[in-house]
Amino acid sequence: MELLVKRAKKGDAEAFITLIEENKQSMYKVAKGFLRNEEDIADAMAQTVLDCYEKIGTLKQSSYFKTWMIRILINNCKDMIRKRKGDISIEVMPEVECLEHQENLQSFQELVAPLKEKDQSIFTLYYVYGLKIKEIAACMGMKENTIASRLKRGREILRQEITVNQ
């Protein structure tokens, strides 16, 4: 992937298109986690592709392309939500075609409901999408220690919730 990024930074449109194609599924899943409307998801993804194309020269380390792109996507999703101020139903979990997987995701969504919205996003990126703390920190514009602390604090909150509800 780093070679493709380097080529894209030099203006190779085919390399950039390949990068986007390789990351399209991840982009969709993250956007779906913030936006429920398919048109909004498509708009956020399109804006992200445009932003990435225009700003790829600012990417400092080629190995962080995906993290950089996801951060731009998250910012675009948040901008859309802010502009609509409540018109969009924000749900952390994307819809999944597999019924069993969907039920697991819905259970996860219910489990993390007591957490603040930002913490729900962190838990989703960590546990559902498997991003590392470093990647989440980069995506959310936060320090790694903050992400780790929020995960730890969130686990404690959820542990207490489970204990109280048993």
C-alpha positions, 0 to 999 in steps of 0.5 A: 500500500505504501508504494501506491500512496507514494505514486498517488502523492506524485499525481498517479490517479490510477494509484489513488483509485486503487487505494480508494477501492482497497479501503472502500469497505472500511470507509462504508462501515465507519460512515454507516456507524455515524450516519444511517441514511445511505445518501448521507453515507455516499455523500460523506464518502464522496467528500472524503475521496475528494478531500483525500485527493486534494490533500494527499500531498499533506500526508506525512507517512505513507503507512498511515494512509488508511488512518488519515483517510478514516479521520477525514471521513469521521470529520466529514460525518461529524460535520454533516451531523452538526449541519443537520442538528438532530435530523440524522439518527446517530447509531454507532452500529452499522447494519450487517447483512448476516442476521446472527452478526446483526444480532450481535451488533445490536447486543453490543450497541445495547451494551455500550448505550450507558456510555457517552456518545464519543466513548461509544464511538471509541468502543465501536472502533476498538471492538467492532472494527479492530482498530488499535488505540494508536489508530483510534487516537489518530482518527479521533484527534485525541492522545493515545493515553486518552483513548486507553483511559476512556476504554478503561473507564468505559469497561468499569462503567459497563462492568458496574451496569452488568453487576447492577442488572444481574 
